[in-house]
Amino acid sequence: MGILEPQEAAGRVLIAERNPLVVAALRGLFENTRFSIVGTASSSAELCEALASTGADCVLLSWQLADAEAPDVLADLERLGFDPKIVLFAESHNPAVVSETIRLGVNGLCYQFEDPEILFATLTAVMKGRICIPYTVLAKVPHSPFSQLTSRENELLSMLADGWSNTQIAARTGISENTVKYHLKNLYDKLQVRNRAMAVAIYAKERRRIQS
């Protein structure tokens, strides 16, 4: 008797997108496909709640949600113990986006203006446990330590240089102090420094270099 191959289950996708028009367009695209949308979220907080209740196979995550950018969203998920497969649904088409995606550790990247079949192929690959990142000429992406910082990390570094405390940074940015500490740890790792004083010192040196 031959061994029957199990039928492939439909992919359950959770959409994290703040723009209702984009959500509506995605719902239309997913009709009559083997994928099903099991929920939507417009903020990081809503995404965490939805992950706890939907059992999604994958999150289709926009860069900017109502309350946070993708790096902050991923920090929230890690802090709360969630580890979903993530496909970043990016608006910007440039090599830096690919480099950023790799640094964030997401499983896949698809651009919003690409053919829907590319989106479905990316979701399929990610749900099968693969990494699916578009080809790009990575040599064109700058590789200095400062070029590796996310927009949030650059923002926090500027605040450090102004003498802000973690509490003040959290209040200004609207993120928790734990998330601030998470970003600062990543920032220190990328700049290869041990503390904020060293980070501020090389930041000041870099600013003088740029201005000279």
N, C-alpha and C positions, 0 to 999 in steps of 0.2 A: 504494500500500500504506500502510495506516495505521500509526502508531507505537504499539507496544504499551507500555502503562504497566508498569513493573516492579512485581512484587508486593512489598508491604510486608513486610519481614522482621520476625520476632517480636522483641520487645524483651527484651534480656538485663539482668536486674536483679540487683545485688549488695546484699544486705541487711546493714546494719551495726546490730546490735541486741544488747544484752547479756542481755535477758530471753528464755529459751528458750520460754516460753509464747507470747510475742508472735511469735517466729520461727515456731513451729508453726502459729499462727493464720494468719500470712501465707502459709505454704506451702499451707494449705487454700484460702485465697482465690485464689491464683494457679493452682490446678488448673483445667484446661479453659478457660484464657484464652490469648491470643496472646503473653502474657509468659512468660518462663522465668526461674527463679531459678538463677543460675549459681554462686552461692556465698553464704556467710554469714560474718560476722565479729562477734565480741563486743568487740573492742578495736581501738584505732587501729593497733597493730602488725599485727594479723591483717588489717585492712582493706588496709593497704599491700601486704602479701604477696599478698592475693587479687587486687588490682587488677593486679598484675604478671603474673598467670597466667590470669585469666578472660576478659579482653576484654569486660568489662561495658559496656553502653550507658549505664547510669545507676546511681547508688548511692542507696538508700533509707536515709537516715541518721537514727538517733535522736539526741536531744540529748545523752543521757548514755550513753557506753560504759563498759566495765569499767575503763579506765585514763585516760579523758579526756572532757571535754565537747566539744561540737561545734566551738567556736572553736579548741581545741587540735588537734582532729582535722584541721580544714581547714589549720591552720598546718603540721602534719606533712606533709600531702599536697603543699602548695605547696613546702615545703623539699626534698622528695624528687622533685619534678618531675612529680607527677601532676596532671592537670587534668580530672577526670571531671565529668560532669553530676551535680548533687546535688539530691535532693529531701529536704528536712528533714521527718521524720516526728515531729511535735510532740505532746506530751501536754497542754500548757497552752494554753487558748483565751483569749488576751487580746491587745489591740492591740500591746503591747510585743513580743510574739513576732514579729509581722509586721515591726515596725521592726528588730528584731534580725536577722531573716532577710535583709532587704534589705542591712543593713550587712555581713553575713557574705559576701554575694555568691553565695548559693546560687541555683539555677535555679528551684526550686519549693518550695512548702510545702503540706503536707497534715496535718490533725489525725487522731490515732489513733481518735477516736470518731466520725468522719464515715462516710458511706455508702461502701462499697468502690468504687462507680462513680466517686466523686470522686477517689479514689486513682488509679484507672486512667486517668481523664481527665488528671490532673496529670502522670503518667508519660508519657502519650502526647504531651502538649504539650511537655514538657521534652525528650523524645527527638527532637522535630522542631525543636529549637533555640529554643523560645520560653521566656519567663519566665512562670511560673504562680504568682502570689501571690494569696490570697483578698482580697477587698475588705474594708477596715476603715476606720473613721473615724480617720484618722491624726492629726486635730486633737486627739484625746484622748490621744495619746502625748506625754509630756513631751519637750521638745526642748532642755533645758539641756545644756551639755557633759557634765555628770556623768551625766545620764540616758542618754547615748549609750554609756556604757561597758558592756561585757559583765560578767558575774559574775566571770570570771577577771581582767579588767582592774581591777575594783574591789578584788579580793583583792590583786593586785600593788601597787596604789596604796597600800593600807593598809600593806603591808610596806615600801614605799619610805619612808613616813612614819615607820616605826619604825627606819629606818636600815639595812635589810637590803641586802646586796650581791646581785648577780645569781646568784652561786654559792650563797648561802644560800637565795635564793628557789627556785632549781631543786631543791635538796635537800629543801626543805620541801614543795613542790608535786608533786614527782615528774616534772617535765618537764625537758627539756634546757635548757642555757643559751641555745642558739640560739633555742629557742621562747620563752624569757623575753624575749630581745631583740626578737623579732617582736612580742610583745604590748606591750612597752614602746613600740616605735615607733608602733604603732596608738594607744596611749594618749596619747602626746605629740601625735600628729596631731589627735586628737579634742579635746584640751584646748588645742590651739594653743600649745604650749610647745616649747622646744628641748631641755630636759634634765630630769633627775630633780629637781634643786633647784627649778626653776620649778614642776614638777608638785606637789611637796610643799607649796610655798608657797601655791598656789591651793587645794590640798586642805585645808590648815589654815584658810584663809579661809572656805571653804565649810562646814567643820565648825563654826566660830564662828557663822556665819550661822544654821545650823540650830538650834544650841543657844541662841541669843539669843531 
